[in-house]
Amino acid sequence: RKYKDNDMTQSTGKLWGGRFTGDTDPVMEKFNNSIGYDRIMWKEDILGSEMYAKSLGDCGILNSEEVVQICDGLSLVKAEWENGSFIIVPGDEDIHTANERRLTELIGKVGGKLHTGRSRNDQVATDVRLWLRNECKNTATSLNNIIRTACDQAEKHIDILQAGFTHMQPAQVVRFSHWLMSYIVPLLRDWERLNQLSARVNVCPLGSGALAGHPFGIDREKLSQSLGFQEVSLNSLDATSDRDFAAEFMSWASLLMVHLSQLAEDLILLNMQQCIKMSDAYCTGSSLMPQKKNPDALELLRGKAGRVLGHSTGFLCTLKGLPRAYNKDLQEDKEPLFDTVSTVRDCLLILLGVVSTMQPVRERLAARLVPEMLATDIAEYLVRKGVPFRETHHVAGAAVKLAESKGVPLDQLTLQDLRTLHGSFEEDVSSLWSYENSAESRNSVGGTSRQRVLEQVQAVRDRAAKLAADAAC
């Protein structure tokens, strides 16, 4: 059957059909509808409608009996969503239309009063903010779980040494725990930024109408407080067209995913070199080669970063040409935002599993330590003897070259060999040929000595506790 708009206004709950007389192209129906994805906001939409009905009662648009009737009806709609019995029908083009249509079916014409003074423009902006606010809290919890788990791993494996790299070349000795914490500190920054943007999400646009404001003297401050928002939007034109909060979350998620992708890449390399063991729970096999144990969880973490980056860039392109105020282009906020949130949620859960179950292999990590990584220690040894660093740097380079010409590792040069390069070498130079001593010598704040790494772990724990407390406020 083809529905005419006037018919749909009465029969299927379409909210805008009054001035239309022609048929709607079925392709346009599908093109225009968002119910397929915005239905996930059913709970937020009902909450916003309940509080809005009470506000209409406060300003005299609804009497007390009508407020109770609407709120009881919304509770019935909510129950249908919760038990899976809610049925979407033709004409339910979005979650707002669907909920209002069902409410009116349940309580009659009084349901039609709920939308008084309200536009889907301020309604959808409110729903998305309520939904994203909750997701920000869930994301913060996931970050906290990863950070605490990584701190546990760092403390457990504090005595394991490994090669540190620059330019993908062996550079200096570091602790495995120091390396691991180098990926956790960025997650702290991510969490800090998440808390900051959460405050900008937590702004109430409801009561702004379509664009010009509310005509019935609704108390927006009280309405905002009833929904748990921190403040009311300042300008109704901006409130209905503002999607900065969605763009900011997607931008935030892009940087988070860059950090996760970098960690995944390093873990893939360590796994390839058998320097860490990954749990079978986060690997898959090959359909052809039975020996394979592929780190698919890590590869997908790395790959999904591009997906999230694409959402962020694409949505900014959608926003850049929009005039004031609301335009239907803004419906394109939801699919990239919802998918970004879902992707981040899954990635953080997977990473938590990987980090909590991975096992560094001490012997394999130690095998990657090479004496040439102690060349800087030679230079620093001479500095302690009073030789200017620029000179000691050249001497250390000459020592590396000498070892290469003799065909021996750097730590096999004799005292006599070294004295041909500089007269300040003494018997105590033998203490340089210890990877543990090298790591322990880096004892400044933030360094790789045992003491400093444990301090870093505790500092991260303390900052995470503060961030959790801030997020709860």
Disulfide bonds with the S-S distance in Angstrom:
none
